[in-house]
């Protein structure tokens, strides 16, 4: 059976919280990881910024209904915002971010 018009699939590297933390640390950037249905995670200079205690206690994240783990948010994320020290903010899609992580 022959398929027409389909491009060969390329295997991209998996985006992980650790890779994003390393990227943020090396590039001295703020990275916001956004999974529209689950929430977002922010990483500044390699450190995960926790949500304020008024919103959720850190020990509940990933263990309580309604508070997905950071790893789950990263796995489902479709948008990545990178803000440099200069204040310039760039949006990357999932494929673009995977390629950027591979390059560094």
N, C-alpha and C positions, 0 to 999 in steps of 0.2 A: 504494500500500500504506500502510495506516494503522497506527501502532504505539500500543498502549494502555498507559497506566500508566508511561510513561517520561518522566522529567523532562528538560528541555533541558539539554544539557551546558554548563557554564560553563568558560571558559578561565582557569585560574589562572596566576599568574606562575611562572616557573621558579625553583626554589630553587637558588642557587649558593653556592659557598664564599665568594665575595666579598661577596654580600649578607648572609650570615650573619656574616662578620667585621665588616662595617659596622654591623649591628644590635648585635652584642656590644659594639663600641666605643662607640656612641652611648648604649647603655643601661647600660654598665658591668656587664655580666653574664657569667656563665659559661654557655656553651651547649654541651651535649653532644649530638652528632648520632649516632644509633644505627641502623645497618643490621644487623639480627640475623645475616645470613649472611656479612657482610663484615667487620664490626668497628665501631669508633666513632672519632669525632674530637671533641676538646674545643677550644673557643675561649674565651679569657679576655681581656676588654677588647680584642677585635679581633685578638688574636694566637693562631695555632694552637699548641697545646701538643703538642710532639713526644713520641712514645713514647720511653721511656728506651733508652739504647744497649745495655743488657743484653738488651732484648727484640728490637730491630731497629735496624740502622743507618739513619739518615735517608735516605741515598742509595739504599737498596733500595726504599723506599716508592714504589709505582707502577711499579717497573721489574723486580721479581722476582715469581715465582709465589708466591702466598700473602700478598702485601702489596699490596692494592689502593691506588690513589691516593686522596687525600682527596676529590677531585672525584667519583670513582666511589662512594665511601661516601655522600657527600651526595646523589648522584643516586638511590641505592637506599634511602636512609633512610626509615624509617616512624615513628620517634619522635624527638622533640626535647625535651630537658630544659633549662629555663631557670632558673638559680639567681641570685637577686638578692643584693646585698651584705648584705641582712638575713638571708640564709640560707634564705629561702623558695624552694622549688623547685617549678616547675610543669611538667607534661607537656603537650606539644602533638602532635597528629597532623600528618600531612603537609599536609592542606588548611588546618588551623588556622594552621600556621606560615607557609604561603604568604600567607594573608590578613594575618597580623601583619606580615610583611615589606612587603606592599603599603601598609599603613597608615602605616608610619614613613618 
